[in-house]
Amino acid sequence: MSSWWESGYAGGPMVKVKGFPRPLYPPDASAQGKTASVDGPDVVAYKRTVSRAGRWPWQTFDEAYSNGFAHGTSGNVAETGVAGVQRQQHLDATGWIGEKTFNTLRSIRVPAGRPHAGEMAMDATAARLIDQAFDLFKGHDPPPVQSSPVRLAALERAKAELGVFESPAGSNRTKYGAWYGMDGNPWCAMFVTWCYSFGADDVDRTAGPFVRGSRYAYCPYVVADARANRYGLTTTDDPIPGDLVVYDWEGDTVYDHIGLFERWAGGSTFDAIEGNTSTDNQSNGGKVMRRRRSRSSGYPVFVRVKA
């Protein structure tokens, strides 16, 4: 006797909902020119549905449409996510959710041997979440957030500093540290603060996330404040030009280095403008440089700057 995942799901009448909330794209869809979808209740609905269908672990679900849920995290049937359902139903296994996959998830039943076998995989709770999402999105994601003049000005200021060295070499002495009041110390965060504190009009600012002599000279504080939604900082999976990117080279949750996100460079790679770096020393290299980075190394945390 074959296992339930070796043939298509049994079907039933489509679960009634208000409509298709929107297409969903995970962050890595940027390589195909798509913008990662913002969080929403429809993501929770799909996670419930795919879990009941046997292809995602049951847990407390968040609203993020992650690469892992879209494509699966392993070859185990119970961890194959949206793409696992798509393969079983002979759909293109992109991990993206369009109307065809949406209608499939509304139509399949929980397979034999699973809890609630025979019921529709999309339960009443998931259907209510779909309706909430339809009311929010009306069939499409909101327009992507655009970088503000201050954000772009900070990035342009950073780009204008490309090639600047500390002097003398190995001293950590720069105009950024002198301005901040901590010259002679590692200066990647002070460089970011300097770029932002001048804002769009070259006027030194005392409001907002960055404060001369106070915020920021230490990378872990940036991540902690972003995760706590303090001082106008939040974390994001979809950075825009002028946002921050903070790295944890050792993966020990002590963040080591920071720069300004410039642009996606294809797939999971991106460019950032960073102070106090070099090809020989990532976090204390003594130069302002454009660095090509990847989501898959350095455990990067992207930080949205409200400006």
Secondary structure, 3 states (H helix, E strand, C coil): CCCHHHCCCCECCCCCCCCCCCCECCHHHHHHCCCCCCCCHHHHHHHHHHHHCCCCCCCCCCCCCCHHHHHCCCCCHHHCHHHHHHHHCCCCCCCCECHHHHHHHHHEECCCCCCCCCCECCCHHHHHHHHHHHHHHCCCCCCCCCCCHHHHHHHHHHHHCCCCECCCCCCCCCHHHHHHCCCCCCCHHHHHHHHHHCCCCCCCCCCCCCECCCECCCHHHHHHHHHCCCCCEEEECCCCCCCEEEECCCCCCCCCEEEEEEEEEECCEEEEEEEEECCCCCCCCCEEEEEEEECCCCCCEEEEECC
